[in-house]
Amino acid sequence: MHSELTVEELAALMKKAAGVVVDPHDLANRVDTPFAGFGLDSLGLLGIVGELENQHGRSLPTDAERCKTPRDFLDLVNSTLTTGA
């Protein structure tokens, strides 16, 4: 299993944890669009953080739930997962 979170996986998590359906290609093309532009609120993002923590068996930084865009979220999560922090 690879440790980096992809845009496709983030799109799947948005659907699973927050009920927000977004096309992965659309998400990839709009990674700097605020999550609100996709219909994802802070509670939904918190659900995604919880799901990722369960999948990887480790805590993510508290900043993860405050990320405003998919790019910010992916950068933070991937830097955490790849460093083993």
Secondary structure, 3 states (H helix, E strand, C coil): CCCCCCHHHHHHHHHHHHCCCCCHHHHHHCCCCCHHHHCCCHHHHHHHHHHHHHHHCCCCCHHHHHCCCHHHHHHHHHHHHHHCC
